[in-house]
Amino acid sequence: MTFQQPPAVRSQSSHGTEQRKSKGLTPRLFSRSKSSSRSAGAAPMRIEFRVVFRNGGVACDPFATYSDSALHAALMSALPEGMTGNLMPSTDSKGQPAVLVRAQASDINTMYELRSQVVSGDFMSALTRHLRSHVKSERRSQRLEISKRADAGQSTTGMPEPPAKDADLDSMEAGANEMTIMEEETVWEKIRLLLPWQNDEDKADAEMKSTKRELQQARQALKERRQQVAELEARCNELTERLATMSKEDCPASDAIESIPPPAAPAEEKYAEPEPVAEAPAAAVNNNPTAANYVALEELTPEQWQKIKDLKAAYLAAGGELDEYGDIFILRFLVDKDWKYEKALKKAKSTAAWRAKSGVNGFRKQIASGLVYNEIPNIKELFTTVAVSNAHSRTKAGDLMTFIDYGSLDVNKFFKLLDNSQYFDINNFILEYVSYHSDKLTQETGALVRQFMVIDAGGIGLAHVSLRMFIRFKPIMPLADLYYPELLGGARVLNAAWALHQGWKLVKPLLSKQIQDMVGILDCKHTPGALLKVADPEAVPDFYGGTCTTIPRPAVDWYPKAGMEGVDAAAICPGKKLGAYMRRTLAPDGAPLSSGTK
């Protein structure tokens, strides 16, 4: 058994002894000069220490378990020669039953021999060994006596009946603590010893205390984080209320937007030059408008085609999957990184790993096999919560133009019909759908096709910027930027009030510089007719200043519409702007569409 000695009160004279012990040396016996300083008739040295007994891992009272004679006999057998002592019932500092051992000797070396045995644990080993022997001997005598009386027909009433077996003695253990060495009333040394099993108990106590401390820290951090979230929600509510007020003051009513005449001869713009926020745009007329990073397949050099071939092989080696439009898919990585191969390779490998893990490779295979937009799982439910028109038409540069009326979103219905996992899959399915058809159109037209996003921010309220909306959108916000390079060709946010510009300042640092440059935010004053700078009038819905009054093909053939199984014709495409425009085609008066509708 190994004992440790934590700091304890001790006399100056014992300091050197303890230092030697801490270095692994045996306690130094007092020198002759030290012992000779005591007169021949001096009182004997005394040592006291408490012994705690355990049986089966539980502290026990030895005086209630074993006889006094066995205990005293065991003590005398365990003490060094030349020492006398006695023991009596006591308790230790924790209130456990204990035995107070008092021993004395006239020879100081004998005293320190016992001290050394107590510290090392040898004394407790000897004490328990002798106690087992004496108790077993007593029990044998008791059993023989009971047997003799029974054979002689004598009564055994009142005789203590020993246990049939001595298994309890095998699990006996003892440990000492609180040792004191003194001469008369002068204390020479005090030592607080650890019980043999105390290391494990202290370790468990320490782990419990550590766990409680970590729990307290975690609760405090949670409290602070909740306070921060509450402050952010309060700030969002404040900005949203200001936005709602500005929208009412600055924007025309929703039902009057359709009557706004388009401006004459609008100037065309490049996608990479977003609209100014605070002043009217001033872009020169471009008779052949193209995106700033326009890519024609026939203009690619042999070196660029070789890079496409090499990156394609590396992507497949990294576990990626490609279809018949694999060259176009790989081209986007190189264009995104300005044809820097190593950077494109790093992003391609990251994308291959994510696509394999997320399952979107399977989505693309379904789309390539003929799955249409209205067959995307849960897309019909989505169409009853918000007005959205993916790949509605084409811009002048040939990009697919998508419209989203964010203000039309029925937030409560959005969360009632779709959980976060379902919406995450819908978003990935739509990304794959647009990606696949963009690659297909690129192959057919010979120029890289991207997506041009139009988001109408008019009519947003507190519910649209709530914490649960942030939690739902947070996982999907970076996906297009991280794993769909060159899929976004540009974006315009329309009918944006002042508060939305402040929100953009918070979101902007989270996006890459390339994506930042693609986004233009327009207030209500500059929204009418703005889309005619990037698309022909027949591609722009009439309520945005264009001449398009019905959803064009092929988009109209993709969307959920009245008459389809699972489509609620009365609830499809909410809202008075984009929703009303889409319902003209998809569910006029809530009736099923005819096959000839365009």
C-alpha distance (Angstrom), angle and dihedral (degrees) to the residues before:
residue distance angle dihedral
M1 . . .
T2 3.77 . .
F3 3.80 122.7 .
Q4 3.78 129.6 -163.1
Q5 3.77 126.9 -154.8
P6 3.81 116.7 -146.6
P7 3.78 117.8 -162.8
A8 3.80 110.9 -62.6
V9 3.76 139.6 169.2
R10 3.76 108.6 -84.7
S11 3.77 137.9 158.7
Q12 3.76 124.9 -97.9
S13 3.80 90.2 -111.9
S14 3.81 93.0 60.5
H15 3.80 96.2 51.3
G16 3.78 95.1 89.9
T17 3.79 91.4 47.3
E18 3.79 91.7 54.5
Q19 3.80 91.7 46.8
R20 3.80 89.9 54.5
K21 3.80 91.0 48.0
S22 3.82 91.8 50.2
K23 3.80 87.7 56.8
G24 3.80 91.2 54.8
L25 3.84 95.4 -99.4
T26 3.79 125.5 132.3
P27 3.80 115.1 -105.4
R28 3.77 111.0 -84.3
L29 3.80 114.9 -115.2
F30 3.76 115.8 -127.8
S31 3.79 113.7 -90.6
R32 3.75 121.0 -114.1
S33 3.80 90.1 -107.1
K34 3.82 89.2 56.4
S35 3.80 95.0 46.6
S36 3.80 93.2 41.8
S37 3.78 89.2 58.7
R38 3.82 87.1 73.7
S39 3.77 114.3 83.6
A40 3.79 119.9 -117.9
G41 3.81 90.9 -111.1
A42 3.78 96.0 47.0
A43 3.81 119.4 134.7
P44 3.82 115.0 -94.9
M45 3.79 120.8 -96.7
R46 3.80 116.3 -103.2
I47 3.78 131.7 -154.0
E48 3.79 126.1 -166.9
F49 3.77 129.7 -173.7
R50 3.77 138.0 156.8
V51 3.79 122.3 -122.1
V52 3.82 120.7 -156.3
F53 3.80 116.5 -157.3
R54 3.79 123.8 -155.1
N55 3.77 128.8 -167.8
G56 3.78 118.1 -169.2
G57 3.80 90.2 -8.0
V58 3.82 93.4 -56.6
A59 3.82 124.7 107.7
C60 3.81 110.9 -112.5
D61 3.81 138.7 -172.5
P62 3.83 105.0 -113.6
F63 3.82 91.8 -162.6
A64 3.80 89.4 60.1
T65 3.82 92.3 43.3
Y66 3.78 104.1 39.0
S67 3.79 133.9 30.9
D68 3.81 123.2 -95.7
S69 3.78 90.2 -122.5
A70 3.80 92.7 55.2
L71 3.81 91.5 48.3
H72 3.81 94.1 49.0
A73 3.81 92.3 44.2
A74 3.81 90.1 51.2
L75 3.82 90.9 49.1
M76 3.79 93.8 51.3
S77 3.81 91.0 47.4
A78 3.82 91.9 50.9
L79 3.84 98.3 45.8
P80 3.82 117.4 94.1
E81 3.78 115.7 -102.2
G82 3.80 113.1 -82.3
M83 3.80 95.3 31.2
T84 3.78 129.5 108.3
G85 3.77 128.5 -164.8
N86 3.75 150.5 150.1
L87 3.78 138.5 -149.5
M88 3.78 136.4 -142.0
P89 3.82 138.7 -179.5
S90 3.81 116.1 -80.6
T91 3.81 143.3 144.1
D92 3.80 130.7 -118.8
S93 3.82 128.1 -128.7
K94 3.82 90.6 -82.4
G95 3.80 93.1 53.1
Q96 3.81 94.2 -107.6
P97 3.84 119.8 144.7
A98 3.79 109.4 -94.2
V99 3.77 143.5 166.7
L100 3.79 119.2 -119.2
V101 3.80 108.5 -143.1
R102 3.79 118.0 -160.8
A103 3.80 119.1 -174.5
Q104 3.77 134.2 168.1
A105 3.77 139.4 -168.5
S106 3.76 136.1 177.4
D107 3.79 91.9 -142.5
I108 3.79 114.0 74.6
N109 3.80 92.4 -154.5
T110 3.80 90.5 58.2
M111 3.81 88.4 49.6
Y112 3.78 91.6 54.1
E113 3.80 91.0 45.0
L114 3.82 87.7 61.6
R115 3.80 90.5 44.4
S116 3.79 89.9 54.5
Q117 3.82 91.9 48.5
V118 3.82 91.9 50.1
V119 3.82 92.6 48.6
S120 3.81 92.9 47.4
G121 3.81 93.8 44.9
D122 3.81 94.0 -119.5
F123 3.80 92.1 117.5
M124 3.82 93.0 55.1
S125 3.80 90.3 48.4
A126 3.80 90.6 52.2
L127 3.81 92.0 43.8
T128 3.81 94.2 52.8
R129 3.80 91.7 42.7
H130 3.81 92.9 53.2
L131 3.82 91.7 41.7
R132 3.82 91.2 54.3
S133 3.82 89.5 49.6
H134 3.81 94.8 49.0
V135 3.81 94.3 43.8
K136 3.80 92.1 48.6
S137 3.80 89.4 49.3
E138 3.82 91.3 50.5
R139 3.79 91.9 48.1
R140 3.80 92.3 50.4
S141 3.79 89.7 51.7
Q142 3.80 90.7 48.7
R143 3.80 92.6 49.5
L144 3.83 91.3 49.3
E145 3.79 91.7 48.5
I146 3.80 92.4 49.6
S147 3.80 90.0 47.5
K148 3.83 92.6 50.2
R149 3.80 92.5 49.2
A150 3.78 91.6 47.7
D151 3.82 91.6 50.1
A152 3.82 90.2 49.0
G153 3.80 91.1 49.6
Q154 3.78 91.7 -115.6
S155 3.80 123.4 143.7
T156 3.81 118.3 -99.6
T157 3.80 94.3 -168.7
G158 3.79 112.2 138.4
M159 3.79 94.4 18.8
P160 3.83 113.6 124.2
E161 3.77 109.6 -110.8
P162 3.80 111.1 -141.3
P163 3.83 121.5 -144.0
A164 3.78 114.8 -85.9
K165 3.81 89.5 -124.2
D166 3.81 134.6 27.3
A167 3.82 97.2 -133.4
D168 3.81 90.5 123.7
L169 3.80 89.8 63.5
D170 3.81 92.5 55.4
S171 3.82 91.6 60.9
M172 3.81 93.6 47.9
E173 3.81 116.9 121.5
A174 3.79 133.7 167.8
G175 3.79 137.9 -163.3
A176 3.78 135.0 -174.8
N177 3.80 130.6 -135.5
E178 3.81 140.2 164.3
M179 3.83 98.7 37.3
T180 3.82 119.9 -174.6
I181 3.82 129.7 -173.8
M182 3.80 116.7 -163.4
E183 3.80 145.6 160.6
E184 3.78 111.2 -140.7
E185 3.83 102.2 -48.5
T186 3.81 95.7 -22.4
V187 3.79 113.6 102.8
W188 3.76 111.7 -144.7
E189 3.75 99.4 178.3
K190 3.82 141.7 1.4
I191 3.78 123.0 -166.0
R192 3.80 129.0 -178.7
L193 3.79 107.3 -151.9
L194 3.80 128.7 -163.8
L195 3.77 117.7 -121.0
P196 3.82 113.3 -118.9
W197 3.80 92.0 -109.4
Q198 3.79 94.8 38.9
N199 3.80 93.8 90.2
D200 3.80 90.7 64.9
E201 3.80 92.1 43.1
D202 3.79 92.2 47.5
K203 3.78 89.8 47.9
A204 3.79 90.9 52.2
D205 3.82 90.2 46.4
A206 3.80 90.2 48.8
E207 3.81 91.5 49.7
M208 3.80 90.5 49.1
K209 3.79 91.8 48.8
S210 3.80 90.5 47.1
T211 3.79 91.1 49.6
K212 3.79 91.6 48.6
R213 3.80 90.1 48.6
E214 3.83 91.6 50.1
L215 3.80 90.1 47.2
Q216 3.79 90.7 52.0
Q217 3.80 90.9 48.7
A218 3.81 91.1 48.0
R219 3.80 91.1 50.3
Q220 3.77 90.6 49.5
A221 3.82 90.9 48.9
L222 3.82 89.7 48.2
K223 3.79 90.4 50.5
E224 3.80 91.0 50.9
R225 3.81 91.8 45.8
R226 3.80 91.4 50.5
Q227 3.77 88.9 50.8
Q228 3.81 89.9 51.9
V229 3.81 91.0 48.6
A230 3.79 90.2 49.1
E231 3.80 90.2 51.4
L232 3.82 91.4 48.6
E233 3.81 91.8 48.3
A234 3.78 89.8 49.9
R235 3.81 89.7 50.6
C236 3.82 91.2 48.1
N237 3.78 90.5 49.9
E238 3.79 91.0 49.6
L239 3.81 92.7 50.1
T240 3.79 92.3 44.0
E241 3.79 92.3 52.2
R242 3.78 88.9 49.9
L243 3.81 89.0 48.1
A244 3.79 91.9 50.5
T245 3.81 90.5 49.7
M246 3.81 92.0 49.1
S247 3.80 91.5 46.3
K248 3.81 90.4 56.2
E249 3.79 93.1 45.8
D250 3.81 100.2 40.6
C251 3.83 106.5 29.4
P252 3.81 127.7 69.1
A253 3.78 116.1 -115.5
S254 3.81 115.3 -83.5
D255 3.81 93.7 -116.2
A256 3.80 91.1 51.4
I257 3.80 97.5 52.2
E258 3.78 93.3 86.0
S259 3.83 90.1 61.9
I260 3.82 94.9 58.4
P261 3.80 107.7 110.7
P262 3.82 115.9 -131.8
P263 3.81 115.9 -109.0
A264 3.74 117.3 -102.8
A265 3.81 120.7 -99.7
P266 3.83 98.6 -10.8
A267 3.75 116.6 -155.3
E268 3.79 117.8 -111.1
E269 3.80 120.2 -123.7
K270 3.78 140.6 -159.4
Y271 3.79 115.6 -116.2
A272 3.77 93.9 -124.0
E273 3.80 92.1 60.6
P274 3.84 106.1 71.3
E275 3.77 122.4 -160.3
P276 3.79 119.1 -88.4
V277 3.79 111.6 -108.4
A278 3.76 103.6 -144.0
E279 3.78 102.3 33.5
A280 3.77 139.2 40.1
P281 3.81 116.3 -83.3
A282 3.74 119.7 -104.7
A283 3.80 111.3 -166.7
A284 3.79 125.1 157.2
V285 3.80 119.3 -116.6
N286 3.79 112.1 -94.8
N287 3.80 112.9 -162.8
N288 3.80 91.1 -165.1
P289 3.80 104.1 35.8
T290 3.80 115.2 -165.7
A291 3.77 133.9 163.1
A292 3.77 115.7 -92.1
N293 3.82 89.4 -111.7
Y294 3.80 96.6 41.5
V295 3.82 111.5 166.4
A296 3.81 124.0 -164.2
L297 3.81 115.8 -167.0
E298 3.79 93.6 -144.4
E299 3.80 90.3 57.1
L300 3.81 95.0 57.2
T301 3.80 113.3 115.0
P302 3.83 124.6 -128.9
E303 3.80 88.2 -107.9
Q304 3.79 90.6 55.3
W305 3.79 92.2 48.6
Q306 3.81 88.5 50.9
K307 3.80 90.1 53.6
I308 3.80 88.7 51.0
K309 3.81 89.7 51.8
D310 3.81 93.1 47.9
L311 3.80 94.4 46.1
K312 3.79 90.5 46.9
A313 3.81 90.3 56.1
A314 3.81 91.7 46.5
Y315 3.81 91.4 49.2
L316 3.78 91.8 52.5
A317 3.81 90.7 46.0
A318 3.81 88.5 54.2
G319 3.80 90.3 58.3
G320 3.80 98.0 -92.7
E321 3.80 123.5 146.2
L322 3.81 125.5 -140.6
D323 3.80 135.4 -173.5
E324 3.79 134.2 -161.8
Y325 3.82 90.0 -60.3
G326 3.80 93.6 52.1
D327 3.82 94.2 123.0
I328 3.81 91.1 57.2
F329 3.80 91.4 45.2
I330 3.84 90.4 53.4
L331 3.82 92.8 42.3
R332 3.80 90.0 65.2
F333 3.84 92.1 62.6
L334 3.81 92.4 54.0
V335 3.81 94.1 45.2
D336 3.81 89.6 47.4
K337 3.82 90.8 55.3
D338 3.81 94.8 40.9
W339 3.84 90.5 -108.2
K340 3.81 93.0 -59.6
Y341 3.79 98.7 147.3
E342 3.82 100.7 -158.0
K343 3.80 93.1 50.7
A344 3.80 91.1 46.4
L345 3.81 90.2 48.5
K346 3.80 92.1 53.3
K347 3.80 92.1 51.7
A348 3.81 92.6 43.6
K349 3.82 92.2 53.8
S350 3.79 90.9 47.7
T351 3.81 89.8 50.3
A352 3.82 92.7 48.3
A353 3.81 90.4 54.0
W354 3.81 93.5 46.7
R355 3.81 94.1 46.7
A356 3.79 91.6 51.5
K357 3.80 91.9 48.5
S358 3.81 97.5 43.2
G359 3.80 96.5 45.9
V360 3.81 96.4 -126.2
N361 3.82 90.8 130.4
G362 3.80 85.8 70.2
F363 3.81 90.7 49.3
R364 3.80 91.3 55.1
K365 3.80 92.0 48.4
Q366 3.81 89.8 54.3
I367 3.81 90.7 50.4
A368 3.81 91.7 47.7
S369 3.81 88.4 50.9
G370 3.81 91.3 57.8
L371 3.81 106.9 -83.7
V372 3.81 107.4 153.0
Y373 3.78 129.0 -150.6
N374 3.81 96.9 -98.4
E375 3.82 89.6 55.0
I376 3.81 93.4 61.7
P377 3.82 106.3 118.3
N378 3.84 111.5 -94.9
I379 3.82 93.9 -1.5
K380 3.81 90.5 123.3
E381 3.79 90.2 57.3
L382 3.81 89.9 49.0
F383 3.82 90.8 53.0
T384 3.82 90.2 60.5
T385 3.83 92.7 54.3
V386 3.82 103.1 47.5
A387 3.78 140.6 11.7
V388 3.82 107.7 -113.3
S389 3.80 129.6 157.3
N390 3.81 112.1 -170.4
A391 3.82 118.1 -163.5
H392 3.81 89.1 -1.0
S393 3.79 97.5 161.2
R394 3.83 142.5 -30.8
T395 3.79 131.5 -84.3
K396 3.78 123.2 -133.9
A397 3.80 87.7 -94.7
G398 3.81 90.3 53.8
D399 3.81 97.6 -106.7
L400 3.81 121.4 143.1
M401 3.80 109.7 -105.1
T402 3.83 118.8 -144.0
F403 3.82 125.1 -168.3
I404 3.82 125.9 -157.1
D405 3.81 123.5 179.8
Y406 3.79 97.9 -157.7
G407 3.78 92.4 179.4
S408 3.83 89.9 61.5
L409 3.81 92.5 62.0
D410 3.82 112.6 122.0
V411 3.81 96.2 -146.6
N412 3.80 97.9 -169.1
K413 3.80 92.2 49.3
F414 3.81 89.8 44.1
F415 3.81 90.1 60.2
K416 3.81 94.7 37.8
L417 3.81 95.6 55.0
L418 3.82 100.1 34.7
D419 3.77 132.9 38.7
N420 3.81 123.2 -151.8
S421 3.81 93.6 -97.1
Q422 3.81 93.3 50.9
Y423 3.80 92.4 48.3
F424 3.82 90.6 47.6
D425 3.82 89.4 55.7
I426 3.83 92.2 45.5
N427 3.79 90.0 52.8
N428 3.82 92.0 49.4
F429 3.81 91.2 46.8
I430 3.82 90.8 52.2
L431 3.81 91.4 47.8
E432 3.80 89.2 51.6
Y433 3.80 91.9 46.1
V434 3.79 93.2 52.4
S435 3.82 91.5 40.8
Y436 3.80 93.6 51.6
H437 3.81 94.8 46.9
S438 3.81 91.4 43.8
D439 3.81 89.4 54.6
K440 3.82 90.3 45.5
L441 3.82 92.1 50.5
T442 3.80 90.2 46.2
Q443 3.81 90.2 55.8
E444 3.82 91.0 47.2
T445 3.82 98.4 44.0
G446 3.80 100.7 34.5
A447 3.85 94.4 -128.1
L448 3.80 128.9 93.6
V449 3.81 108.9 -97.2
R450 3.79 120.9 -153.5
Q451 3.81 136.8 170.8
F452 3.81 124.2 -93.5
M453 3.82 112.2 -155.7
V454 3.81 124.1 -150.6
I455 3.82 114.6 -171.5
D456 3.80 120.0 -175.4
A457 3.82 109.1 -151.9
G458 3.79 95.8 -178.2
G459 3.79 115.4 123.3
I460 3.79 99.1 18.3
G461 3.81 115.7 152.4
L462 3.79 141.6 -175.2
A463 3.80 93.3 -72.0
H464 3.81 91.9 58.0
V465 3.81 92.8 60.9
S466 3.81 99.0 37.9
L467 3.78 125.4 130.7
R468 3.81 93.4 -105.2
M469 3.81 90.0 54.8
F470 3.80 89.7 51.4
I471 3.82 90.6 50.0
R472 3.81 91.3 50.4
F473 3.80 96.4 46.8
K474 3.81 98.8 38.5
P475 3.86 96.3 81.7
I476 3.81 93.8 49.0
M477 3.82 99.9 41.7
P478 3.84 97.2 83.6
L479 3.82 98.5 37.2
A480 3.81 98.6 91.7
D481 3.81 91.3 46.0
L482 3.81 94.1 47.1
Y483 3.80 104.8 37.5
Y484 3.82 108.5 16.7
P485 3.82 105.4 58.5
E486 3.78 117.0 -168.0
L487 3.79 92.3 4.5
L488 3.81 92.4 114.8
G489 3.77 112.8 64.3
G490 3.79 98.8 172.2
A491 3.80 144.9 -29.3
R492 3.78 137.2 -147.6
V493 3.80 126.0 -166.1
L494 3.80 109.4 -157.2
N495 3.82 132.4 -159.4
A496 3.78 91.2 15.7
A497 3.79 116.9 170.5
W498 3.81 124.0 -148.7
A499 3.81 93.6 -91.7
L500 3.80 91.0 59.7
H501 3.81 90.3 57.6
Q502 3.80 88.6 55.4
G503 3.79 89.8 49.6
W504 3.81 89.7 50.8
K505 3.78 88.9 56.8
L506 3.81 88.1 59.6
V507 3.81 95.4 45.7
K508 3.79 97.2 41.0
P509 3.83 97.3 76.2
L510 3.82 89.5 56.3
L511 3.81 92.1 62.4
S512 3.77 130.5 71.5
K513 3.81 118.4 -99.6
Q514 3.79 89.1 -112.3
I515 3.81 92.6 57.4
Q516 3.80 91.7 43.6
D517 3.79 90.2 56.8
M518 3.80 91.3 53.2
V519 3.79 96.0 56.5
G520 3.77 122.4 87.6
I521 3.81 123.1 -177.5
L522 3.79 118.5 -154.7
D523 3.78 126.7 -170.1
C524 3.79 122.8 -140.3
K525 3.79 92.0 -90.5
H526 3.80 94.0 59.1
T527 3.81 99.7 35.6
P528 3.85 101.0 84.9
G529 3.80 109.9 91.0
A530 3.83 94.1 -3.1
L531 3.82 93.3 120.8
L532 3.80 91.6 58.0
K533 3.80 86.6 74.8
V534 3.80 91.3 67.0
A535 3.80 103.5 28.0
D536 3.80 138.5 35.2
P537 3.84 116.5 -101.8
E538 3.81 92.9 -109.4
A539 3.84 89.2 58.7
V540 3.82 94.5 51.1
P541 3.84 121.9 77.5
D542 3.76 113.3 -111.5
F543 3.81 95.0 -116.5
Y544 3.83 88.1 62.5
G545 3.81 92.1 51.9
G546 3.80 99.0 -88.3
T547 3.78 130.8 114.4
C548 3.81 99.1 -120.5
T549 3.82 109.7 116.9
T550 3.82 100.2 167.9
I551 3.77 133.1 37.5
P552 3.83 108.0 -90.7
R553 3.76 126.1 -132.8
P554 2.96 138.8 -63.8
A555 3.82 88.9 25.9
V556 3.81 93.2 56.7
D557 3.80 89.4 58.1
W558 3.81 91.4 52.7
Y559 3.80 103.1 50.1
P560 3.82 127.3 87.1
K561 3.81 109.3 -101.2
A562 3.78 141.6 178.8
G563 3.78 112.3 -72.6
M564 3.80 94.8 37.6
E565 3.77 118.3 115.8
G566 3.79 111.0 -95.6
V567 3.83 95.2 15.9
D568 3.81 117.6 125.8
A569 3.81 101.5 -148.7
A570 3.80 91.9 -167.7
A571 3.80 93.5 54.5
I572 3.80 103.5 35.1
C573 3.82 117.6 121.6
P574 3.84 104.4 1.8
G575 3.79 122.7 -151.5
K576 3.80 139.2 68.0
K577 3.81 97.6 -105.5
L578 3.80 119.6 37.0
G579 3.81 90.8 7.7
A580 3.83 93.3 54.0
Y581 3.81 90.1 46.2
M582 3.84 92.2 51.7
R583 3.81 94.3 45.2
R584 3.80 90.1 59.3
T585 3.79 86.8 69.0
L586 3.79 105.8 24.3
A587 3.80 100.4 40.3
P588 3.81 114.0 4.1
D589 3.81 106.1 -168.7
G590 3.79 87.5 -14.0
A591 3.84 90.8 -69.7
P592 3.83 124.1 130.9
L593 3.80 116.0 -92.6
S594 3.76 120.9 -107.2
S595 3.81 117.4 -122.8
G596 3.79 91.0 -113.5
T597 3.77 97.5 57.1
K598 3.82 114.3 122.3
